[in-house]
Amino acid sequence: MSSSGEFDKAYWEQHWEAGRAGEDAAPANPHLVREVGALSPGTALDAGC
């Protein structure tokens, strides 16, 4: 969490900064790719149960 105790943009930027990318990244789930393939970049996806 950030110093304010919230999961803000700065928190997530730092969280994912050291994540796996490129050849080390896990492949995307093909079902997810199919569902979101037509969305415009920058569109939010609200994943729920």
Helices and strands as residue ranges (DSSP letters): H 9-17, G 22-24, H 30-36
